Amino acid sequence: MNENRDLEGLLGCPRCERSPLTIDDDGIHCHGCATQFPIFDGIPWLFAEPAAAAGEWRQRLGLVVARREHDAMQLEKRLARRDLGNLTRMRLEMLAHAYRDNARNLVDILAPMEIAAGASYATHLALRTRLPAPQGITTYYANIHRDWGWGEEENSASLDLVREAFGNSPATGKVLTLGAGACRLAYDLHRELAPTRSVALDINPFLLFLTARLLRGEEIRLHEFPIAPRSLEDTAVLRLLAPPAAVDNNFHLVLADALRPPFARECFDTVITPWLVDIVSEEFGVLARRVNGLLRPGGRWIMFGSLSFAHQDAAIRYSLEEVLELVVQTGFAEPEPREATIPYMCSPASRHGRRETVICFGTEKLKSVKRAPRHSALPEWIVERDKPVPLLPSFEMQAMSTRVYALLMGMIDGRKSIRDMAAIMEQKRLMTRQDAEPAIRGFLIKMYDESQQTESS
């Protein structure tokens, strides 16, 4: 697994998009833009801005650890009360201990990031490649327990669907799993189909550092925190995580952004995107072009997930029919999708599991298409400090809201009523008294609810 030199012919620079990269004992080097990418715990760290990404992930780790400590302290405050029942006391003591133990485990697993010398989070270039806001250290924490703990039924169901999507095209050659998560599907496919090389890419270092340790033969114990525990003992379950068997040196882990994949063009025989289109910010047609650019002519793309697009824009939350049309338009053969219902996050310790209907298809690359644009997380007027900031409609609306909220907060002096405030709003010709009263009441309700949440946390 640590034979990263096997990757040398596959890698391309995620920053300047040149290839190949060279690998030596000091890390991975791009001679086009002179960027050096580190290797942490045997895993290439191939973010476009490697130091900034390390700094941002360390910051997110700090937030999680602080939250775990805060939660443990709040539980201990509750334990000081005398009105708790014995069972409640047992549960809260268990949780407080588990939170602190979990924080120590997270720090231990993510220790390789701490050796990143000179990591600078305050770099404007990092804004171009910032990490997605929803992606936290523990965003897919439950998946770890499913992949390497209790999830044999779910893992087998996913493997069967993806294996069927290969059809008569076996997974020989070089296989890339984009958005591999905790890597169980990529691991199972590698062991089952024996490709010459497998690369599992994910953006989350917690998932890959933990997987690397498991695949080296380490046994890791980690608490699971079920959403709806079946019993008191299931409130925090200490799981032993372990892979079913060892994996050979042709299985590689890579830490990078799937929207800035650090690979040479057309170097893979198969690209698998499990649940990726459901969570990334990129429009499906652009992502399909990006996958096309990674595949050799005749290569195969296997898509697996629920097609529940995470976009606010309804125009790009595509139906299955639109997805299939876009697949053809981006250089692939028309797929024959299979729909199946499989178990999803059905932990034996939780009542929260469900069955999920998923779509899976495999399709052949018929032709190369125009290269997908380089992904940028933010517009140039945020990245470049000298560019004018446009007055977007949403900014105008927010500016008005801010002025109104500031006026309301300024009127709260312990003497004025809602009626008094509404009269002032009318005098300032912001709105009629009839409209102002419910608006002020709604604002105060929101402020009151937030204050109650803060006091109770």
C-alpha positions in Angstrom: 0.0 0.0 0.0 2.9 2.3 0.6 4.5 1.7 -2.8 3.4 5.1 -4.1 6.0 5.1 -6.9 3.5 2.8 -8.7 1.3 5.9 -9.0 3.9 8.0 -10.7 2.6 7.5 -14.2 -1.0 8.2 -13.2 -0.5 11.5 -11.3 -1.1 15.0 -12.6 -0.9 18.3 -10.8 -4.2 19.4 -9.3 -2.9 23.0 -9.3 -1.5 23.6 -12.8 -3.0 20.4 -14.4 0.3 19.3 -15.8 1.7 15.8 -15.7 3.5 13.7 -14.8 4.5 14.3 -11.2 7.6 12.7 -9.7 7.8 10.9 -6.4 10.8 10.6 -4.1 11.6 10.3 -0.4 10.7 14.0 0.1 7.2 13.8 -1.4 5.6 14.4 -4.7 6.8 17.2 -7.0 5.3 19.2 -9.9 8.0 20.6 -12.1 5.4 22.8 -13.9 4.4 25.0 -11.0 7.1 23.9 -8.5 4.6 22.7 -5.9 5.6 20.0 -3.5 2.9 17.7 -2.2 3.6 15.8 1.0 2.9 12.1 1.8 1.2 11.6 5.1 1.3 8.2 6.7 1.9 6.7 3.3 -0.9 8.6 1.6 -0.3 11.2 -1.1 -1.7 14.6 0.0 -2.7 16.1 -3.4 -4.8 19.1 -2.7 -4.2 22.0 -5.1 -3.0 24.1 -2.1 -1.5 21.4 0.1 -0.5 23.6 3.1 -3.7 25.5 3.2 -5.8 22.2 3.0 -3.8 20.8 5.9 -4.4 23.9 7.9 -8.1 23.9 7.2 -8.5 20.2 8.2 -6.6 20.8 11.4 -8.9 23.7 12.1 -11.9 21.4 11.6 -10.4 18.8 13.8 -10.0 21.4 16.5 -13.6 22.3 16.3 -14.7 18.7 16.7 -12.4 18.1 19.6 -13.6 21.3 21.3 -17.2 20.3 20.7 -16.6 16.8 22.2 -15.1 18.5 25.3 -17.9 21.0 25.6 -20.5 18.2 25.3 -18.7 16.2 28.0 -18.6 19.2 30.3 -22.3 19.9 29.8 -23.1 16.3 30.7 -21.0 16.5 33.9 -22.9 19.6 34.9 -26.1 17.7 34.6 -24.6 14.8 36.6 -24.1 17.2 39.5 -27.8 17.5 39.9 -29.6 15.3 42.4 -32.8 14.9 40.5 -31.4 12.4 38.0 -32.6 8.8 37.9 -30.1 6.0 38.2 -30.4 4.9 34.6 -30.2 8.5 33.3 -27.1 9.0 35.4 -25.5 5.8 33.9 -26.3 7.0 30.4 -24.9 10.4 30.9 -21.7 9.1 32.5 -21.3 6.7 29.6 -21.7 9.5 27.1 -19.3 11.9 28.9 -16.6 9.2 29.0 -17.2 8.2 25.3 -17.0 11.8 24.1 -13.6 12.4 25.7 -12.3 9.0 24.5 -13.6 9.8 21.0 -11.7 13.1 21.0 -8.5 11.4 21.9 -9.0 8.8 19.1 -9.7 11.5 16.5 -6.5 13.3 17.4 -4.5 10.1 17.3 -5.9 9.0 13.9 -5.3 12.5 12.4 -1.8 12.9 13.9 -0.1 12.6 10.5 -1.5 16.0 9.5 0.4 17.7 12.4 3.7 17.2 10.6 2.8 19.5 7.8 5.5 22.1 8.2 4.7 25.7 7.2 1.0 25.1 6.7 -0.6 28.5 6.1 -4.4 28.7 6.3 -4.3 32.5 5.6 -3.5 32.3 1.9 -5.8 33.8 -0.7 -5.1 31.0 -3.2 -6.7 28.6 -0.7 -10.0 30.3 -1.4 -10.0 28.9 -4.9 -9.8 25.3 -3.5 -11.4 25.6 -0.1 -12.9 22.5 1.4 -16.7 22.2 1.0 -18.5 23.7 4.0 -20.6 20.5 4.7 -17.5 18.3 4.8 -16.4 18.0 8.4 -14.0 15.6 10.1 -16.9 13.4 11.3 -19.5 14.1 8.5 -19.4 10.4 7.5 -18.4 9.0 10.9 -21.2 6.4 10.8 -19.9 5.1 7.5 -16.7 3.9 9.2 -18.7 1.6 11.5 -20.8 0.4 8.5 -17.7 -0.3 6.4 -15.4 -1.9 8.9 -17.7 -3.0 11.7 -21.3 -4.3 11.5 -22.3 -3.6 7.8 -21.6 -6.9 6.0 -25.2 -7.0 4.5 -25.0 -3.4 3.3 -21.4 -3.8 2.0 -22.4 -6.9 0.0 -25.5 -5.3 -1.5 -23.4 -2.4 -2.8 -20.7 -4.7 -4.1 -23.2 -6.9 -6.0 -24.8 -3.9 -7.7 -21.5 -2.4 -8.8 -20.1 -5.7 -9.9 -23.2 -6.3 -12.0 -22.7 -2.9 -13.7 -19.3 -4.1 -15.0 -21.3 -6.5 -17.2 -19.0 -8.3 -19.5 -16.2 -5.8 -18.9 -14.0 -7.1 -16.1 -12.2 -4.6 -13.8 -8.8 -5.3 -15.3 -6.4 -2.5 -15.6 -6.4 0.7 -13.5 -9.5 1.5 -11.4 -10.3 4.8 -9.7 -12.9 5.2 -7.0 -13.8 8.9 -6.7 -15.3 9.8 -3.4 -14.3 6.5 -1.8 -15.3 7.5 1.8 -14.1 4.9 4.2 -13.1 2.7 1.2 -15.0 -0.5 1.8 -16.5 -0.7 -1.7 -13.1 0.1 -3.3 -11.5 -2.5 -1.1 -14.1 -5.2 -1.9 -13.9 -4.5 -5.6 -10.1 -4.8 -5.6 -10.2 -8.1 -3.7 -13.1 -9.5 -5.8 -12.1 -8.4 -9.3 -8.3 -8.1 -9.0 -7.5 -5.1 -11.2 -3.8 -4.3 -11.8 -4.1 -1.1 -9.7 -6.9 0.4 -7.6 -6.9 4.0 -6.4 -9.3 5.2 -3.8 -9.6 9.0 -3.5 -11.4 10.9 -0.9 -11.3 14.5 0.5 -11.5 13.5 4.2 -8.2 12.6 6.0 -10.0 11.0 8.9 -11.5 8.4 6.7 -8.3 7.6 4.8 -5.9 7.7 7.7 -8.1 5.3 9.6 -8.5 3.0 6.5 -4.7 3.0 6.0 -4.2 1.8 9.6 -6.8 -0.9 9.2 -5.3 -2.1 6.0 -1.9 -2.3 7.6 -3.4 -4.8 10.1 -4.1 -2.5 13.0 -7.2 -3.1 15.1 -8.9 0.1 16.0 -11.6 0.6 18.7 -13.9 3.5 18.1 -17.2 4.6 19.7 -20.3 4.5 17.6 -23.0 7.0 18.6 -26.4 5.7 17.2 -29.0 8.4 16.4 -31.8 6.2 17.9 -30.1 3.7 20.3 -32.0 0.5 20.8 -31.1 0.3 24.5 -29.2 2.2 27.2 -26.0 0.2 26.4 -26.3 1.3 22.8 -26.0 5.0 23.6 -22.2 4.8 22.9 -20.9 1.5 21.6 -17.2 0.8 21.5 -16.7 -1.1 18.2 -13.7 -3.1 17.1 -13.0 -2.2 13.5 -11.0 -4.5 11.2 -11.0 -5.5 7.5 -11.9 -9.1 6.6 -8.5 -9.7 5.0 -5.3 -8.0 4.0 -4.9 -6.2 0.7 -2.0 -6.2 -1.7 0.3 -3.4 -2.6 -1.7 -2.5 -5.8 -4.3 -0.8 -3.7 -3.6 2.9 -3.2 -5.2 5.7 -1.1 -5.0 9.3 -2.3 -6.2 12.4 -0.4 -7.5 15.1 -2.8 -10.6 16.9 -4.0 -12.6 14.8 -6.5 -13.4 18.1 -8.4 -9.6 18.7 -8.8 -8.6 15.1 -9.4 -4.7 14.9 -9.3 -4.3 12.5 -12.3 -3.1 12.6 -15.9 -5.7 12.7 -18.6 -7.2 9.4 -19.9 -5.1 7.2 -17.6 -7.8 4.9 -16.0 -9.7 1.9 -17.4 -12.6 2.3 -14.9 -13.9 5.2 -12.8 -16.4 4.5 -10.1 -18.4 7.3 -8.5 -20.3 5.9 -5.5 -22.8 8.4 -4.1 -20.5 11.2 -5.4 -23.0 13.0 -7.7 -25.4 13.2 -4.7 -23.1 15.4 -2.6 -20.8 17.4 -4.8 -21.5 21.0 -5.7 -20.7 20.5 -9.4 -23.4 20.3 -12.1 -23.8 16.7 -13.3 -22.9 17.5 -16.9 -19.6 19.1 -15.9 -18.8 16.2 -13.6 -19.5 13.8 -16.4 -17.0 15.6 -18.6 -14.5 15.4 -15.7 -14.9 11.6 -15.5 -14.6 11.4 -19.3 -11.2 13.1 -19.1 -10.0 10.5 -16.6 -10.9 7.5 -18.8 -9.0 6.0 -21.7 -11.1 5.5 -24.9 -13.3 2.5 -24.3 -13.0 2.9 -20.5 -15.9 2.4 -18.2 -17.7 4.7 -15.9 -19.8 3.2 -13.1 -22.2 5.5 -11.3 -23.9 4.4 -8.0 -26.1 6.4 -5.7 -29.6 7.7 -5.2 -29.4 10.8 -7.5 -30.5 13.1 -4.7 -28.7 16.1 -6.0 -27.5 18.5 -3.3 -28.2 21.6 -5.4 -30.3 24.6 -4.4 -31.0 25.3 -8.1 -34.0 23.2 -9.2 -32.8 23.4 -12.8 -29.8 21.1 -12.1 -31.6 18.6 -9.7 -32.0 16.3 -12.6 -34.4 13.4 -13.1 -33.0 10.0 -14.1 -34.0 10.6 -17.7 -32.1 13.9 -17.8 -29.0 12.2 -16.3 -29.0 9.5 -18.9 -29.3 12.2 -21.7 -26.4 14.1 -20.2 -24.3 10.9 -20.0 -24.7 10.4 -23.8 -24.0 14.1 -24.5 -20.7 13.8 -22.6 -19.2 11.1 -24.8 -20.6 7.9 -23.2 -22.8 5.1 -24.5 -26.4 5.2 -23.4 -26.6 3.4 -20.0 -29.0 0.8 -18.9 -29.6 1.7 -15.3 -30.7 -0.7 -12.7 -32.8 0.4 -9.7 -32.6 -1.5 -6.5 -33.6 -1.1 -2.9 -30.8 -1.9 -0.4 -30.3 -1.5 3.4 -28.8 1.8 4.4 -27.1 2.6 7.8 -29.0 -0.3 9.5 -26.7 -0.4 12.6 -27.6 -3.2 15.0 -27.4 -0.6 17.8 -29.9 1.8 16.2 -33.6 2.0 15.3 -32.7 4.7 12.7 -31.8 2.4 9.7 -33.8 2.4 6.5 -33.9 1.0 3.0 -32.7 3.2 0.2 -33.6 3.0 -3.5 -30.5 3.5 -5.5 -29.5 3.7 -9.2 -26.5 2.0 -10.7 -25.2 1.9 -14.2 -22.1 1.2 -16.2 -21.3 3.0 -19.5 -18.5 2.9 -22.0 -16.5 6.0 -23.1 -17.1 6.3 -26.8 -15.3 9.6 -27.4 -13.3 12.3 -25.7 -15.1 15.6 -25.1 -14.1 19.1 -24.3 -12.1 19.3 -21.1 -14.1 20.2 -18.0 -13.2 23.7 -16.6 -10.9 23.9 -13.6 -13.1 23.8 -10.6 -13.0 27.0 -8.5 -14.7 27.2 -5.1 -15.2 30.9 -5.1 -15.6 33.7 -7.8 -12.6 35.8 -8.8 -14.0 38.9 -7.0 -13.6 37.1 -3.7 -10.2 35.6 -4.5 -8.7 38.7 -6.0 -8.8 41.7 -3.6 -8.6 44.3 -6.4 -11.7 43.2 -8.3 -15.0 45.0 -7.6 -17.6 43.2 -5.6 -20.8 43.0 -7.6 -24.1 44.2 -6.0 -26.0 40.9 -6.3 -29.7 40.9 -5.6 -29.2 38.7 -2.6 -26.6 41.2 -1.2 -29.1 44.0 -1.6 -31.8 42.1 0.3 -29.3 41.1 3.0 -28.2 44.8 3.4 -31.9 45.9 3.9 -32.5 43.1 6.4 -29.3 44.0 8.3 -30.4 47.7 8.5 -33.8 46.7 9.8 -32.4 44.2 12.3 -29.9 46.8 13.5 -32.8 49.3 14.0 -34.8 46.7 16.0 -31.9 45.7 18.2 -31.3 49.4 18.9 -34.9 49.9 20.0 -34.7 47.1 22.6 -34.1 49.1 25.8 -36.3 47.3 28.4 -39.1 49.9 28.0 -40.5 49.8 24.4 -43.2 47.3 23.5 -43.8 45.7 20.1 -46.5 48.3 19.5 -44.0 51.1 20.3 -41.4 49.6 17.9 -44.0 49.2 15.1 -44.9 52.9 15.5 -41.2 53.9 15.0 -40.9 51.6 12.0 -43.9 53.4 10.5 -42.5 56.8 11.3 -39.3 55.9 9.4 -41.5 54.8 6.5 -40.0 51.3 6.5 -43.3 49.5 6.7 -46.9 50.1 7.9 -47.7 49.5 11.6 -50.0 46.6 10.5 -47.1 44.9 8.7 -44.4 45.9 11.3 -46.0 44.2 14.3 -45.9 40.6 13.0 -42.5 41.2 11.5 -41.1 42.4 14.8 -42.8 39.6 16.7 -41.2 37.0 14.3 -37.8 38.6 14.7 -38.1 38.6 18.5 -39.3 34.9 18.5 -36.2 34.0 16.5 -33.9 35.9 18.8 -35.6 34.4 21.9 -35.3 30.8 20.5 -31.6 31.3 19.7 -30.9 32.7 23.2 -32.6 29.6 24.8 -30.6 27.2 22.7 -27.4 29.0 23.7 -28.2 28.9 27.4 -29.1 25.2 27.3 -26.0 24.2 25.4 
